[in-house]
């Protein structure tokens, strides 16, 4: 997402027949939205007498979320660039064997890079989720539902990003360089799913009291 665009411009771009921004961009942006909500909960907790005992913890969480929010937005842009690089590689000439070999190598290289971006999104999601879990536990309980939405968005971001890891991984002729990337991303996604379920259960039980 280009931050100079309005939200309407972004949605119009997303709705167009252009392949970018696409699902990878939206996944990273979902992570940024999750961090933003978490930062809001921090702001509603810091300075409140009721939460004086946890204020320093919440301040640290806020700082970390601000950092990861910036990373998510950076990766949203990188996702667009990575896709454009793949498309550029496909447009390379293939009139002779040398050109064909160069084109194939460039496609492989660009596709691997395109898998690395969403894999990084999954990795950051696995870092952010415990921070949001801490907010759900120690943050302003009047905003516990906001923390829950943030948690849900992180799971969505990770799931969407992993789908983009998968499609690029599947496109590789030689999958060996991306094997560990694929396996680790899948493992992290499974952990995120399990942790999300646990955190949401705690939140819903808290709301039901």
KOLPA-98843 format. One record per residue: y, z, x of N, C-alpha, C in turn. Coordinates in steps of 0.2 Angstrom, whole numbers, padded with zeros to 4 digits, always signed. Layout:
<pts>
YZXYZXYZX ...
</pts>
This chain:
<pts>
-0006+0000+0004+0000+0000+0000+0006+0000+0004 +0011-0005+0003+0017-0005+0006+0022+0001+0003 +0024+0006+0007+0028+0011+0004+0034+0009+0002 +0037+0003+0004+0043+0001+0001+0043-0003-0005 +0036-0004-0008+0035-0007-0014+0036-0001-0020 +0038-0003-0026+0038+0002-0031+0030+0002-0033 +0029+0007-0037+0022+0008-0040+0020+0002-0044 +0025+0000-0048+0024-0006-0052+0022-0012-0048 +0026-0013-0043+0024-0019-0038+0017-0018-0035 +0015-0012-0033+0009-0011-0031+0003-0013-0036 +0005-0010-0042+0000-0012-0047-0001-0019-0049 +0005-0023-0049+0005-0030-0050+0001-0034-0045 +0002-0031-0038-0002-0034-0033-0009-0033-0034 -0011-0027-0036-0018-0025-0037-0021-0029-0042 -0017-0031-0047-0019-0035-0053-0020-0042-0052 -0017-0044-0047-0016-0052-0045-0023-0054-0043 -0024-0061-0042-0030-0064-0040-0030-0064-0032 -0026-0061-0029-0026-0060-0021-0031-0055-0020 -0035-0056-0015-0040-0051-0013-0038-0044-0010 -0031-0045-0007-0028-0039-0005-0022-0037-0008 -0020-0031-0010-0024-0025-0009-0031-0025-0013 -0036-0022-0011-0042-0022-0015-0045-0015-0015 -0052-0015-0016-0055-0008-0017-0054-0004-0011 -0054-0006-0005-0054-0002+0001-0047+0001+0002 -0042-0003+0000-0035+0000+0000-0034+0005-0005 -0037+0004-0011-0037+0009-0017-0040+0015-0015 -0046+0015-0011-0050+0020-0009-0046+0025-0005 -0043+0022+0000-0038+0026+0005-0032+0029+0001 -0029+0025-0003-0024+0027-0007-0026+0033-0012 -0032+0033-0014-0034+0039-0018-0035+0045-0014 -0036+0044-0008-0036+0050-0003-0029+0053-0002 -0025+0048-0001-0018+0050-0001-0015+0054-0007 -0017+0051-0013-0016+0055-0019-0019+0062-0019 -0025+0062-0017-0028+0069-0017-0024+0074-0013 -0022+0071-0007-0018+0076-0002-0012+0078-0005 -0009+0073-0009-0002+0074-0012-0003+0080-0017 -0008+0080-0021-0009+0085-0026-0010+0092-0023 -0014+0091-0017-0016+0097-0014-0009+0100-0011 -0005+0096-0008+0001+0099-0005+0006+0102-0011 +0005+0099-0017+0009+0102-0022+0006+0109-0024 +0000+0110-0024-0003+0116-0025-0001+0121-0020 -0001+0119-0014+0002+0123-0008+0009+0125-0010 +0013+0121-0012+0020+0122-0013+0021+0127-0019 +0016+0127-0024+0016+0132-0029+0013+0138-0028 +0010+0139-0022+0007+0145-0020+0012+0149-0015 +0014+0145-0010+0019+0148-0004+0025+0151-0007 +0026+0157-0005+0032+0160-0008+0031+0165-0014 +0025+0164-0017+0024+0168-0023+0021+0175-0021 +0024+0181-0023+0022+0187-0021+0014+0188-0022 +0012+0186-0028+0005+0187-0029+0000+0184-0024 +0003+0179-0020-0002+0176-0015+0001+0177-0008 +0004+0182-0007+0007+0184+0000+0001+0185+0005 -0004+0188+0003-0010+0189+0008-0013+0182+0011 -0012+0177+0007-0015+0170+0009-0010+0165+0011 -0004+0167+0011+0002+0163+0012+0001+0159+0019 -0001+0162+0024-0001+0159+0031-0007+0154+0031 -0013+0156+0027-0018+0151+0026-0016+0145+0023 -0012+0146+0017-0010+0140+0013-0005+0136+0017 -0001+0139+0021+0004+0135+0025+0000+0130+0030 -0005+0133+0033-0009+0129+0037-0013+0123+0034 -0015+0124+0028-0018+0119+0024-0013+0114+0022 -0007+0116+0020-0002+0111+0019-0001+0106+0024 +0000+0109+0030+0001+0105+0036-0004+0100+0038 -0010+0102+0037-0016+0098+0038-0016+0092+0033 -0015+0094+0026-0015+0089+0021-0010+0084+0022 -0004+0086+0024+0002+0081+0026+0000+0076+0031 -0004+0079+0036-0006+0075+0042-0012+0070+0039 -0016+0072+0035-0021+0067+0033-0019+0063+0027 -0014+0065+0024-0011+0060+0019-0008+0054+0023 -0004+0055+0028-0001+0050+0032-0007+0045+0035 -0013+0048+0037-0018+0044+0040-0021+0040+0034 -0022+0043+0028-0025+0039+0023-0020+0033+0021 -0014+0034+0021-0009+0028+0020-0009+0023+0025 -0010+0025+0032-0011+0021+0037-0017+0017+0036 -0022+0020+0034-0029+0016+0033-0029+0011+0028 -0025+0013+0023-0024+0008+0017-0021+0002+0019 -0016+0002+0024-0013-0004+0027-0018-0007+0031 -0022-0003+0035-0026-0006+0040-0032-0010+0036 -0034-0008+0030-0039-0011+0026-0037-0018+0024 -0031-0019+0022-0028-0025+0021-0028-0030+0027 -0026-0027+0033-0026-0031+0039-0033-0033+0041 -0038-0028+0040-0044-0030+0042-0047-0036+0038 -0046-0035+0032-0049-0041+0028-0045-0048+0029 -0039-0047+0031-0035-0054+0033-0038-0056+0039 -0040-0052+0044-0043-0054+0050-0050-0057+0049 -0054-0055+0044-0060-0058+0043-0059-0065+0040 -0054-0066+0035-0053-0072+0032-0050-0077+0038 -0046-0075+0042-0044-0079+0048-0049-0081+0052 -0054-0077+0053-0060-0079+0057-0064-0084+0054 -0065-0084+0048-0068-0089+0044-0065-0096+0044 -0058-0096+0045-0054-0102+0045-0054-0105+0052 -0057-0102+0057-0057-0105+0064-0061-0112+0064 -0060-0116+0068-0063-0123+0068-0071-0122+0070 -0075-0127+0067-0082-0127+0069-0084-0134+0070 -0080-0138+0074-0082-0145+0075-0087-0146+0080 -0088-0141+0084-0094-0142+0089-0097-0136+0091 -0102-0136+0095-0106-0130+0096-0102-0124+0099 -0098-0126+0103-0094-0120+0107-0089-0117+0101 -0086-0121+0097-0082-0118+0092-0086-0114+0087 -0091-0117+0085-0096-0113+0081-0098-0106+0083 -0099-0106+0090-0101-0100+0093-0095-0095+0093 -0089-0098+0095-0083-0093+0095-0082-0091+0088 -0082-0095+0083-0081-0093+0076-0085-0088+0074 -0092-0089+0075-0097-0084+0073-0095-0077+0076 -0094-0077+0083-0092-0071+0086-0086-0067+0084 -0081-0071+0082-0075-0068+0079-0076-0066+0072 -0080-0069+0068-0082-0066+0062-0086-0060+0062 -0090-0059+0067-0094-0053+0068-0089-0047+0070 -0085-0049+0075-0080-0044+0077-0076-0042+0072 -0073-0046+0068-0068-0044+0062-0072-0040+0057 -0078-0042+0055-0082-0039+0050-0084-0032+0052 -0086-0031+0059-0087-0024+0061-0081-0020+0061 -0075-0023+0063-0069-0019+0062-0067-0017+0055 -0069-0022+0050-0067-0021+0043-0072-0015+0040 -0078-0014+0043-0082-0008+0041-0079-0002+0044 -0076-0002+0050-0074+0004+0053-0068+0007+0049 -0064+0004+0046-0058+0006+0043-0061+0011+0037 -0065+0008+0032-0067+0013+0027-0072+0019+0029 -0075+0017+0035-0079+0023+0038-0075+0029+0040 -0069+0027+0042-0064+0032+0044-0061+0036+0038 -0061+0032+0032-0058+0035+0026-0064+0040+0024 -0070+0038+0024-0075+0043+0022-0075+0049+0027 -0074+0048+0033-0073+0054+0038-0068+0059+0036 -0062+0056+0035-0056+0060+0033-0057+0064+0026 -0061+0060+0022-0062+0064+0015-0066+0070+0017 -0071+0069+0021-0076+0075+0023-0072+0081+0026 -0066+0079+0029-0062+0084+0032-0057+0088+0027 -0055+0083+0022-0050+0086+0017-0053+0090+0012 -0059+0088+0010-0062+0092+0004-0063+0099+0005 -0065+0102+0011-0065+0109+0011-0058+0112+0011 -0053+0109+0013-0046+0111+0012-0044+0112+0005 -0046+0107+0001-0045+0108-0006-0049+0113-0010 -0055+0114-0007-0059+0119-0010-0056+0126-0008 -0053+0127-0003-0050+0133-0001-0044+0134-0006 -0040+0129-0007-0035+0129-0012-0037+0131-0019 -0043+0129-0021-0046+0130-0027-0047+0138-0028 -0049+0140-0022-0051+0147-0022-0045+0152-0021 -0041+0150-0016-0036+0155-0014-0029+0153-0017 -0028+0147-0019-0021+0144-0021-0019+0147-0028 -0013+0145-0030-0011+0147-0036-0015+0145-0042 -0018+0150-0045-0023+0148-0050-0021+0145-0057 -0014+0145-0057-0011+0141-0063-0011+0134-0062 -0013+0132-0055-0014+0125-0053-0021+0123-0051 -0025+0127-0054-0032+0126-0052-0035+0119-0054 -0032+0117-0060-0035+0110-0063-0032+0105-0058 -0026+0106-0055-0023+0101-0051-0027+0100-0044 -0030+0106-0042-0034+0106-0036-0041+0102-0038 -0043+0103-0044-0049+0100-0046-0048+0092-0047 -0043+0090-0049-0041+0083-0049-0041+0080-0042 -0038+0084-0037-0038+0082-0030-0045+0081-0028 -0049+0086-0029-0056+0086-0027-0060+0080-0029 -0059+0078-0036-0062+0072-0039-0059+0066-0036 -0053+0066-0034-0050+0060-0031-0053+0059-0024 -0054+0064-0020-0057+0064-0014-0064+0061-0014 -0068+0063-0019-0075+0060-0020-0075+0053-0022 -0070+0051-0026-0069+0044-0028-0067+0040-0021 -0062+0042-0017-0060+0039-0011-0066+0038-0007 -0070+0043-0006-0076+0042-0001-0081+0037-0004 -0083+0038-0010-0087+0033-0013-0085+0026-0013 -0079+0025-0014-0076+0018-0014-0076+0015-0007 -0074+0020-0002-0074+0018+0005-0081+0016+0007 -0086+0020+0005-0093+0019+0007-0095+0012+0005 -0093+0010-0001-0095+0004-0004-0092-0002+0000 -0086-0001+0003-0084-0006+0008-0087-0006+0015 -0089+0000+0017-0093+0000+0023-0100-0004+0022 -0103-0003+0016-0109-0007+0014-0108-0014+0014 -0103-0017+0011-0102-0024+0010-0101-0027+0017 -0097-0024+0021-0096-0027+0027-0102-0026+0032 -0106-0021+0031-0112-0020+0035-0117-0025+0033 -0117-0026+0027-0122-0031+0024-0120-0038+0027 -0114-0039+0028-0112-0046+0030-0113-0048+0038 -0114-0042+0041-0116-0043+0049-0122-0047+0050 -0122-0051+0054-0128-0055+0057-0132-0050+0061 -0129-0047+0066-0132-0042+0070-0129-0035+0068 -0133-0031+0064-0131-0025+0062-0132-0019+0066 -0135-0020+0072-0136-0015+0077-0129-0011+0079 -0124-0014+0080-0118-0011+0082-0115-0006+0077 -0117-0008+0070-0114-0004+0065-0119+0001+0062 -0125+0001+0065-0130+0006+0062-0128+0013+0061 -0125+0016+0067-0124+0023+0066-0118+0024+0062 -0113+0019+0061-0107+0019+0057-0110+0020+0050 -0114+0016+0048-0117+0015+0041-0121+0022+0039 -0125+0024+0044-0129+0030+0043-0125+0036+0042 -0120+0037+0047-0116+0043+0047-0111+0043+0040 -0109+0037+0038-0105+0037+0032-0108+0039+0026 -0115+0036+0026-0119+0038+0020-0121+0045+0020 -0122+0048+0026-0123+0056+0026-0117+0060+0024 -0111+0058+0026-0105+0061+0025-0104+0061+0017 -0105+0055+0014-0104+0054+0007-0108+0058+0003 -0115+0059+0005-0119+0063+0001-0117+0071+0002 -0114+0073+0007-0112+0080+0008-0106+0081+0004 -0101+0075+0004-0095+0076+0000-0097+0076-0008 -0102+0073-0010-0104+0073-0017-0107+0080-0019 -0111+0083-0014-0114+0089-0016-0108+0095-0016 -0104+0094-0011-0098+0099-0010-0093+0099-0016 -0092+0092-0018-0088+0091-0024-0091+0095-0030 -0097+0094-0031-0100+0096-0037-0100+0104-0037 -0101+0107-0031-0100+0114-0031-0093+0117-0032 -0088+0113-0029-0081+0115-0030-0079+0115-0037 -0081+0109-0040-0079+0108-0047-0082+0113-0052 -0088+0115-0050-0092+0120-0054-0088+0127-0054 -0086+0129-0048-0082+0135-0047-0075+0134-0051 -0072+0128-0051-0066+0127-0055-0067+0128-0062 -0072+0124-0065-0073+0124-0072-0075+0131-0074 -0079+0135-0070-0081+0141-0072-0074+0146-0072 -0070+0145-0068-0064+0149-0067-0059+0147-0074 -0059+0141-0076-0055+0139-0081-0058+0141-0088 -0064+0142-0088-0068+0144-0094-0067+0152-0095 -0065+0156-0090-0065+0163-0091-0059+0165-0097 
</pts>
